[in-house]
């Protein structure tokens, strides 16, 4: 088959599908991947299509981001509620600003469902993809080739996968959760607490929190106890109450009147149970929650570490859209810092000021 014939077939297929994969063209045209890439490069130079990683998109699609029409971006997240609802809203706000639209897929933290959602979102011809994978950084060794198989630009959200667990480096935007742990422990120290009990749920965030707690404890000179108790989010049944009581007993045994709990719902239920047992919050038990999605709504409003969820979605989407406009933009690894929101359950803002004065 002559090059001109291949070019005609490629452009015809592009008009039909809106997006092309090198692997599909190899099978369709019966030529090598090298030949297909050379054809795409020639058509790109002629302004008839735009090459992207692993394939090509139409020039109309590529131009949409610059001219305000409806460029389509895929976004895959583990959940559309709670933590990720703000991430989605942030990404959507930036997409609207660029005149683009988002197509959402939700994995439910299931790797099989994630692959299905990826196939559907990619199948409609998105120009790029934002993704927070079902697997977290602590499970990087379990990654298969799904990321490396994606043939459009990708920006990871709240994930930092790279070599050797992935074949190439990816742009990513993530919250520095280890810094968030440092913020919590630093505030406890400012309040005079040097023995701190920790309860973390089995989530992808816990991987970074543990690392932050270890380094913060050493840097600040505080003692920490990481509890194995699986705290309930709610419930007054005997099993839930027994778990709460077990953790409170651990705190007493450890000599801690300060606890860091991930997440808000677990912290709120812990405070309720502590008060049922006659403990005063924060006088007898100071509590900091991690996430700050519902912390302010607790019976005793919870002091909380607040990841910049909306800003994360905004930053990731902006990075992806700029990547589509300028494909040669260097890969970026961006970390956003969480903040400490002080409420009734822990202490006052003056405590942080006191710590600063003490250190100076």
Residue pairs with C-beta under 8 A, 6 or more apart in sequence:
1 29
1 30
1 31
3 39
3 42
6 29
6 31
6 35
6 39
7 39
7 42
7 43
7 48
9 28
9 29
10 20
10 25
10 29
10 39
10 40
10 43
10 49
10 56
11 43
11 48
11 49
13 20
13 25
13 28
14 20
14 49
14 56
14 57
14 58
15 58
17 125
18 57
18 58
18 61
18 125
19 55
19 56
19 57
19 58
19 61
19 125
19 126
19 127
19 152
20 40
20 49
20 55
20 56
20 57
21 54
21 55
21 151
22 33
22 36
22 37
22 40
22 54
22 55
22 151
23 33
23 54
24 55
25 36
25 55
26 32
26 33
26 36
29 35
29 36
40 49
40 51
40 55
40 56
41 51
43 49
43 56
44 50
44 51
44 56
47 59
48 59
49 56
49 57
49 58
49 59
50 56
50 57
50 58
50 59
50 61
50 62
51 327
52 127
52 151
52 152
52 153
52 327
53 150
53 151
53 152
53 153
54 150
54 151
54 152
55 151
55 152
57 125
57 127
57 152
61 71
61 72
61 125
61 127
62 127
62 324
63 69
64 70
64 71
64 99
64 100
64 127
65 71
65 98
65 99
65 100
65 127
65 321
65 324
65 325
66 325
67 99
68 98
68 99
69 99
70 99
70 100
70 101
71 98
71 99
71 100
71 101
71 127
71 321
71 324
72 100
72 101
72 102
72 103
72 124
72 125
72 126
72 127
73 91
73 95
73 100
73 101
73 102
73 103
73 126
73 127
73 128
73 129
73 130
73 317
73 320
73 321
74 102
74 103
74 105
74 121
74 122
74 124
74 126
74 128
74 129
74 130
74 131
74 152
75 88
75 91
75 102
75 103
75 104
75 105
75 129
75 130
75 131
75 317
76 104
76 105
76 106
76 107
76 114
76 117
76 118
76 121
76 129
76 130
76 131
76 132
76 133
77 84
77 87
77 88
77 104
77 105
77 106
77 107
77 131
77 132
77 157
78 84
78 106
78 107
78 108
78 109
78 132
78 133
78 134
79 106
79 108
79 109
80 88
80 104
80 106
82 293
83 291
83 293
83 307
83 309
84 132
84 309
86 309
86 310
86 313
87 132
87 157
87 158
87 309
87 310
87 312
87 313
88 102
88 104
88 313
89 310
89 313
90 309
90 310
90 311
90 312
90 313
90 314
90 315
90 317
91 102
91 130
91 313
91 314
91 316
91 317
92 102
92 313
92 317
93 310
93 313
93 314
94 313
94 314
94 317
94 318
94 321
95 101
95 102
95 317
95 321
98 321
100 321
102 317
103 121
103 124
103 126
105 114
105 117
105 118
105 120
105 121
106 117
107 113
107 114
107 117
107 133
107 134
108 134
109 134
110 134
111 134
111 135
111 142
113 134
114 133
114 134
114 146
115 146
118 131
118 146
118 150
121 129
122 129
122 150
122 151
122 152
126 152
127 152
127 153
127 324
128 152
128 153
128 154
128 155
128 320
128 321
128 323
128 324
129 150
129 152
129 153
129 154
129 155
129 320
130 154
130 155
130 157
130 313
130 316
130 317
130 320
131 147
131 154
131 155
131 156
131 157
131 159
132 156
132 157
132 158
132 159
133 143
133 147
133 156
133 159
133 161
135 142
135 143
135 204
136 158
136 159
136 203
136 204
136 205
136 207
137 159
137 160
137 161
137 204
137 207
137 208
138 204
138 206
138 207
139 204
140 161
140 165
141 165
143 161
143 165
143 166
145 167
147 154
147 161
147 166
147 170
148 166
148 167
148 168
153 171
153 320
153 323
153 324
153 327
154 170
154 171
154 320
155 170
155 171
155 172
155 173
155 316
155 317
155 319
155 320
155 323
156 170
156 171
156 172
156 173
156 174
157 172
157 173
157 174
157 312
157 313
157 316
158 173
158 174
158 175
158 204
158 312
159 172
159 174
160 172
160 174
160 333
161 170
161 172
162 169
162 170
163 169
169 331
170 331
171 319
171 320
171 323
171 331
171 332
171 333
172 332
172 333
172 334
173 312
173 315
173 316
173 319
173 334
173 336
174 312
174 334
174 335
174 336
175 307
175 308
175 312
175 335
175 336
175 337
175 338
176 208
176 335
176 336
176 337
176 338
177 205
177 208
177 209
177 212
177 307
177 338
178 208
178 209
178 211
178 212
178 215
178 216
179 212
179 335
179 337
179 338
180 209
180 212
180 290
180 305
180 307
180 337
180 338
181 208
181 209
181 211
181 212
181 213
181 216
181 260
181 290
181 305
182 212
182 215
182 216
182 219
182 220
183 305
183 338
183 339
183 340
184 260
184 288
184 290
184 305
184 340
185 196
185 213
185 216
185 217
185 220
185 222
185 224
185 260
186 216
186 220
186 352
186 355
187 288
187 303
187 340
187 342
187 346
187 347
187 351
187 352
188 196
188 222
188 258
188 260
188 286
188 288
188 346
189 220
189 222
189 355
190 347
190 351
190 352
190 354
190 355
191 258
191 286
191 346
191 347
191 351
193 222
193 256
193 257
193 258
193 286
194 221
194 222
194 223
195 222
195 223
195 224
195 225
195 254
195 255
195 256
195 257
195 258
196 217
196 222
196 223
196 224
196 225
196 256
196 258
196 259
196 260
197 224
197 225
197 227
197 247
197 250
197 251
197 254
197 256
197 258
197 259
197 260
198 213
198 224
198 225
198 226
198 227
198 259
198 260
198 261
199 227
199 229
199 231
199 247
199 259
199 260
199 261
199 262
199 266
199 270
200 206
200 209
200 210
200 226
200 262
201 230
201 231
201 262
201 263
201 266
202 230
203 262
203 263
205 262
205 290
206 262
209 262
209 290
210 226
213 224
213 226
213 260
216 222
217 223
217 224
225 250
225 254
225 256
227 247
227 250
229 243
229 246
229 247
229 250
230 243
231 243
231 244
231 247
231 261
231 266
231 269
231 270
232 239
232 240
232 243
232 244
232 266
232 269
233 265
233 266
233 269
234 240
234 265
234 269
235 241
235 269
240 269
241 273
244 269
244 270
244 273
245 273
245 277
247 259
247 270
248 270
248 273
248 274
248 277
248 279
248 285
251 257
251 259
251 285
257 284
257 285
257 286
258 285
258 286
258 287
258 288
258 346
259 267
259 270
259 285
259 286
259 287
259 288
260 288
260 289
260 290
261 267
261 270
261 287
261 288
261 289
261 290
262 289
262 290
262 291
263 289
263 290
263 291
263 293
264 289
264 290
264 291
264 292
264 293
264 294
264 295
264 298
264 302
264 304
265 294
266 289
267 287
267 288
267 289
267 295
267 298
267 302
267 304
267 345
268 289
268 294
268 295
268 297
268 298
268 299
268 302
270 287
271 281
271 285
271 287
271 298
271 299
271 300
271 302
271 345
272 299
274 281
274 284
274 285
275 281
275 299
275 300
279 285
281 287
281 300
281 344
281 345
282 344
282 345
282 346
282 347
286 303
286 345
286 346
286 347
287 300
287 302
287 303
287 345
287 346
288 302
288 303
288 304
288 305
288 345
288 346
289 295
289 298
289 302
289 303
289 304
289 305
289 345
290 304
290 305
291 304
291 305
291 306
291 307
292 304
292 305
292 306
292 307
292 341
295 301
295 302
295 303
295 304
295 341
295 343
296 302
296 304
296 341
296 343
298 345
300 344
300 345
301 343
301 344
301 345
302 343
302 344
302 345
302 346
303 340
303 341
303 342
303 343
303 344
303 345
303 346
303 347
304 340
304 341
304 343
305 338
305 339
305 340
305 341
306 338
306 339
306 340
306 341
307 336
307 338
308 336
308 337
308 338
308 339
311 336
312 336
315 334
315 336
319 332
319 334
322 329
323 329
340 352
342 348
342 349
342 352
